[in-house]
Each structure stands twice: as C-alpha cells, then as structure tokens.
C-alpha cells in the first residue's frame, strides 16, 4: 500500500487554487545526470519527502541510469533546496538549466521510478554512457553550423520542432522518443563520417542519443551543451546571434518559451499564423494542438466543435455519454498533416 504522505492526493482544481494564492515567486529549472542509482524506491521516497517540505513542484524521473527533473521551486527556498540536493552523492553540484521565460510551470510534485530517464526503449548493449558526443557551447555550436558540411539534427518530436528549430536542421516527423533514434539513423545513413550537430530542449535526450550513434559507427558526434534552454539564455544575455528561430517547446504548463519573434507554424484549425500550443479544454480529449487567438475564442479553447459542445454539457450528461463510448466523439491529431481529425 502506498504511503499517502509520499504522493499527492489533492485534486487539480484545489492545487491550482492554492497556486493562485501563493504570495512568493517561483523559479523553474531542469537538470539531469546519467549516474548509477540503487535502491530506487527508497531514493524516490526520500526525494519526495525532502522536496515536498520545501514546496517543490515538478515532474521527475529516476532510474538505475540516472535522474531527469523539471521542477518549480519557491525563490526563498532555492538555497535550502540546493543544500538538500548536495547531501546526495549522485546529485551533488548537478548542473541546472533555468527557464528562459518564467511562469506557472507545475502545480504538484510527481516523482516516478522508470526503466529509462528518456524513453528510447534501448537495450543496455546499444550504447555506453562512457562514450558520448562532444559538448559544444552555444557559440561553438553557432560556429559549427556555419561549416558547409555539418549536419544539424533536432532530437525532439515533430510537435516541438513545429514551433521552433535551428535553421537548416533535420527535424524528424515522429511523435515519440521511441521512434526517434531509428528514424534519425535512417535519415543519416551514409553520413557516418560527417560532422553531426545534435540539439534538444535541455540536453538529456542528446546525451544518450549521442552514445547510441557513436556505438553505431558515427565518428563525429557533437551536442549542444544545455540544449535550447541554455542557448536561449546566451542569446538574451550575451549578444549571441540566434540561429534558432521561434519557440522552445517545454513539457509543462507554459508549453513554450519564446527565443525569437519568428512564428514558423500555423493554427491547426484555420491555417492562420500561430505557434500557441493548446491542451484541448475538453477533459475527454486533452489533445495538444496549435490554435490562434481567433479560434481559441470561437471554439472555447477546444480542438473542434464536437469537443466544444461536449464540454458544455452538464456533468450528468457527460457521465451518461461516457457509459456508451460509441457516443463520445473525441479528437486526435493526424501526425502527418498536423491537423485535428475525428475518431470514435
């Protein structure tokens, strides 16, 4: 039986109300480390206990291969939080990436034990974390991109690169991390001697992917240190010329951080210019899609008329419909066209 003190049991509505009442500022940051961790469940529970006491929110994965964390910390607890991190050998002095644009990123703390901290679905004989790609600073990455034979590879899913990417990058049309490495390997076939420049949101996906590609015979693998987040800070604070255009998609309530003013995507409903990701307002759907302001008003932040109409039903009417799934029309996105489509 789960210990209730080690898991959140409050409703989302109550948690969001509590978040609104907070009188202090929060800091959003992410960090990862590939390191051997033992006694995973005990480690997970200890982190939850320590971090909850400091009102830390976020999404954290721990596994035998390491930790991958995105968290929101009260600004006044930041020093205490770092002190707690440093009491754990595997987390001591762990590098951190702060958000490029702040906002309410998380409303609760979730820490999960996983098989992998990035769900590539790899066997341990397919990579060796002792051998990873060369880390390049944002300025070094810019210089490398200017070399005529370098190949820039986006190590993210299509809905992330849809709203922002490096100029000239290969952006695979995949929806999940599990699909990513085989597809990129296919796209790079015959390029094993080329200079490969990988990037992702904060670096964790590139770290393991670079090891996989080195294991598969690629000779010149490089990765952007700190990912797009670190790059965005260098653009804003150190006069770096941005070769990244648009938004950096993030996996929290903000759904994006603007790096440049370029808008490179379109509303999935009317086709107008927009890079605003929306989580469909229909609780029976929750598809992620791009919606402009005009369509947001028209469809009440839903992905379709059907979802909007369903969302406006009373709770009793919704419950009645849910008893007969054939009557419930939900929505999903066609991964090839990027447009929403009906399913039953």
C-alpha positions in Angstrom: 0.0 0.0 0.0 1.2 3.5 -0.9 2.1 5.9 1.9 -0.2 8.8 1.3 2.4 11.3 2.6 4.6 10.3 -0.3 2.1 11.1 -3.1 -0.2 14.0 -4.0 -3.9 13.2 -3.2 -5.4 16.7 -3.9 -7.4 17.4 -7.0 -6.0 19.5 -9.8 -8.7 22.2 -9.1 -7.6 22.5 -5.5 -3.9 22.6 -6.4 -4.4 25.3 -8.9 -6.4 27.4 -6.4 -3.6 27.0 -3.9 -1.0 28.1 -6.5 -3.0 31.3 -7.2 -2.9 32.1 -3.5 0.9 31.9 -3.3 2.5 35.3 -2.4 6.0 34.4 -3.4 7.9 33.9 -6.7 9.0 30.6 -8.1 12.0 29.5 -10.2 11.6 26.9 -12.9 14.7 24.8 -13.7 15.7 21.4 -15.1 18.6 19.1 -14.6 19.7 15.6 -15.4 22.6 13.3 -14.8 23.4 9.8 -16.1 24.7 8.1 -13.0 24.1 4.7 -11.3 21.4 4.9 -8.7 20.5 2.0 -6.4 17.6 1.4 -4.1 15.4 3.3 -6.4 12.1 3.2 -4.5 13.8 4.4 -1.3 15.6 7.1 -3.2 12.4 8.2 -4.8 10.5 8.4 -1.5 13.3 10.3 0.2 13.4 12.9 -2.6 9.6 13.3 -2.4 9.7 13.8 1.4 12.6 16.3 1.2 11.3 18.3 -1.8 7.6 18.4 -0.6 8.8 20.0 2.6 10.2 22.8 0.5 7.1 23.2 -1.6 8.8 21.9 -4.8 6.6 21.1 -7.7 7.6 19.3 -10.9 8.0 16.1 -12.9 10.9 13.9 -12.0 12.1 10.5 -13.4 14.6 8.3 -11.6 16.0 5.1 -12.8 19.1 2.9 -12.4 20.7 5.0 -15.1 20.1 8.4 -13.5 17.7 11.3 -13.0 15.8 13.7 -15.2 14.0 16.5 -13.5 11.9 19.6 -14.3 11.0 21.5 -11.1 9.4 24.7 -9.8 11.0 26.0 -6.6 9.9 28.9 -4.3 12.5 31.5 -4.7 13.0 31.8 -1.0 13.7 28.0 -0.7 16.3 27.9 -3.5 19.3 27.9 -1.2 17.8 25.2 1.1 16.9 23.1 -2.0 20.4 23.2 -3.3 21.7 22.2 0.1 19.4 19.2 0.1 20.5 18.2 -3.4 24.1 18.3 -2.3 23.5 15.9 0.5 23.0 13.1 -2.1 26.2 12.0 -3.8 24.5 11.4 -7.1 23.1 14.9 -7.1 26.0 16.9 -5.7 26.7 20.0 -7.8 24.4 18.9 -10.5 24.3 21.5 -13.4 20.9 23.3 -13.7 19.1 25.0 -16.6 16.8 27.9 -15.5 13.8 28.7 -17.6 14.2 31.3 -20.3 10.7 32.7 -19.6 9.2 32.2 -16.1 5.6 31.3 -15.4 3.5 28.8 -13.5 5.1 25.7 -14.8 3.9 23.0 -12.4 1.2 22.7 -9.7 2.2 19.5 -8.0 5.2 17.2 -7.4 5.4 13.9 -9.3 8.4 11.6 -8.9 8.3 8.3 -10.8 10.7 5.3 -11.0 11.3 4.5 -14.6 13.3 2.0 -16.7 14.9 4.9 -18.5 15.1 8.6 -17.9 14.5 9.1 -21.6 12.1 6.5 -23.1 14.1 5.4 -26.1 13.5 1.8 -25.4 17.2 0.9 -25.9 18.9 -2.2 -24.6 22.0 -1.6 -22.5 24.2 -3.2 -25.2 23.1 -0.5 -27.7 25.0 2.4 -26.0 27.7 3.1 -23.5 27.4 6.3 -21.5 31.2 6.4 -21.0 31.3 7.4 -24.7 29.1 10.4 -25.6 29.3 13.2 -28.1 31.5 16.3 -27.7 29.7 19.1 -25.8 29.7 22.4 -27.7 28.9 25.8 -26.1 26.3 27.9 -27.9 29.0 30.0 -29.6 30.8 26.8 -30.6 27.6 25.4 -31.9 27.0 28.5 -34.0 30.4 28.3 -35.5 30.0 24.6 -36.3 26.7 25.2 -38.0 28.5 27.6 -40.4 30.7 24.8 -41.6 29.4 23.8 -45.0 29.3 20.0 -44.4 28.0 19.9 -40.9 24.5 18.3 -40.4 22.2 19.7 -37.7 19.8 17.3 -36.1 16.8 18.0 -34.0 16.5 15.3 -31.3 12.9 16.2 -30.4 9.4 15.2 -31.6 7.7 16.9 -34.5 5.3 18.9 -32.4 8.3 20.5 -30.7 10.2 21.4 -33.9 6.9 22.6 -35.4 7.1 25.8 -33.4 10.8 26.4 -33.3 14.1 24.9 -34.6 17.6 25.7 -35.7 17.9 26.9 -39.3 18.6 24.1 -41.7 18.0 21.4 -39.1 16.8 17.9 -39.9 13.5 17.6 -37.9 12.2 14.0 -37.9 8.4 13.6 -38.2 8.0 11.4 -35.2 5.6 11.6 -32.2 7.5 9.7 -29.5 11.1 9.2 -28.2 10.9 5.5 -29.0 10.5 6.3 -32.8 13.2 9.0 -32.8 16.6 7.1 -32.9 15.6 4.6 -35.6 14.2 7.4 -37.8 17.3 9.6 -37.4 19.6 6.6 -38.1 17.7 6.1 -41.3 17.9 9.8 -42.3 21.7 9.8 -41.6 22.5 6.6 -43.4 25.8 7.1 -45.3 26.7 10.1 -43.2 28.8 8.2 -40.6 31.9 10.3 -41.4 30.0 13.7 -41.3 30.1 16.3 -38.5 26.7 15.7 -36.7 25.4 18.6 -34.5 22.6 17.4 -32.2 20.3 19.5 -30.0 17.3 19.1 -27.8 15.4 21.0 -25.1 17.9 20.8 -22.2 20.5 18.2 -23.2 19.3 14.9 -21.7 18.0 13.4 -24.9 21.2 14.2 -26.8 23.4 12.7 -24.1 22.1 9.2 -24.6 21.4 9.6 -28.3 25.0 10.6 -28.9 26.2 7.5 -27.2 23.8 5.4 -29.4 25.1 6.9 -32.6 28.8 6.5 -31.6 28.0 2.9 -30.9 26.6 2.7 -34.4 29.7 3.9 -36.1 29.3 7.6 -36.3 32.7 9.3 -36.0 32.0 13.0 -35.3 29.0 13.4 -32.9 28.5 16.7 -31.2 25.8 18.1 -28.9 24.7 21.5 -27.7 25.5 22.0 -24.0 22.4 22.7 -22.0 20.2 22.5 -25.1 17.9 25.2 -26.4 17.3 26.5 -22.9 21.0 27.4 -22.4 21.2 28.7 -25.9 18.2 31.0 -25.3 19.9 32.5 -22.3 23.1 33.1 -24.3 21.0 34.9 -27.0 19.3 37.1 -24.4 22.2 37.8 -22.1 25.4 37.6 -24.1 24.5 39.1 -27.5 24.7 35.7 -29.3 23.2 35.8 -32.8 20.3 33.3 -32.7 20.3 30.6 -35.3 17.3 29.1 -33.6 14.0 30.6 -34.8 10.7 30.6 -33.0 9.7 29.0 -29.7 11.3 26.3 -27.5 8.5 23.8 -26.6 8.6 22.8 -22.9 6.8 19.9 -21.2 5.0 21.9 -18.5 2.0 24.3 -18.2 3.9 27.1 -20.1 4.1 24.9 -23.2 6.8 27.2 -24.7 9.5 29.8 -24.2 10.0 32.4 -26.9 13.6 32.5 -28.3 12.9 34.8 -31.2 9.9 36.7 -32.5 9.6 34.4 -35.6 6.4 32.4 -35.8 7.0 29.4 -38.1 3.8 27.4 -37.6 0.1 27.7 -38.3 -3.2 27.3 -36.5 -4.4 23.7 -36.9 -8.0 24.9 -37.3 -7.9 28.0 -39.6 -4.4 27.8 -41.0 -3.5 31.3 -39.8 -0.1 32.2 -38.4 0.2 30.9 -34.8 2.6 29.0 -32.5 0.4 28.8 -29.5 0.1 25.2 -28.3 -3.2 24.4 -26.5 -4.3 21.5 -24.4 -7.9 20.9 -25.6 -10.3 22.2 -23.0 -12.4 19.0 -23.2 -11.4 16.7 -20.4 -12.4 13.7 -22.5 -9.9 14.8 -25.2 -6.9 16.8 -24.0 -5.2 16.7 -27.4 -2.2 19.0 -27.8 -2.6 21.3 -30.9 -1.8 24.8 -32.2 -4.6 27.3 -32.0 -4.7 31.1 -32.8 -6.4 33.6 -30.6 -9.4 33.9 -33.0 -10.0 30.1 -33.0 -9.5 30.0 -29.3 -12.4 32.3 -28.8 -14.5 30.6 -31.5 -14.0 27.0 -30.1 -13.7 27.9 -26.4 -10.1 26.6 -26.4 -11.3 23.2 -27.8 -9.9 21.5 -30.8 -13.3 21.0 -32.6 -17.0 21.9 -32.5 -17.7 18.4 -31.2 -15.3 18.9 -28.2 -16.7 22.3 -27.5 -20.3 21.0 -27.5 -19.4 18.0 -25.3 -17.5 20.3 -22.9 -20.6 22.5 -22.5 -22.8 19.6 -21.4 -23.7 19.2 -17.7 -21.6 16.8 -15.7 -24.7 14.4 -15.5 -25.0 14.5 -19.3 -21.2 13.8 -19.7 -21.4 10.8 -17.3 -24.4 9.4 -19.3 -22.5 9.6 -22.6 -19.3 8.1 -21.1 -21.3 5.0 -20.3 -21.6 4.4 -24.1 -18.2 5.1 -25.6 -19.6 4.9 -29.1 -21.5 8.1 -28.4 -18.4 10.1 -27.3 -16.6 11.8 -30.0 -13.0 12.7 -29.1 -10.3 14.3 -31.1 -6.8 13.4 -32.1 -4.2 14.9 -34.3 -3.1 13.4 -37.7 0.7 13.1 -37.2 1.3 13.6 -41.0 -0.8 16.7 -41.6 -0.6 18.3 -38.2 -4.4 18.8 -38.4 -7.0 17.5 -35.9 -9.2 14.7 -37.1 -12.3 12.9 -35.7 -12.1 9.4 -34.1 -14.8 7.4 -32.4 
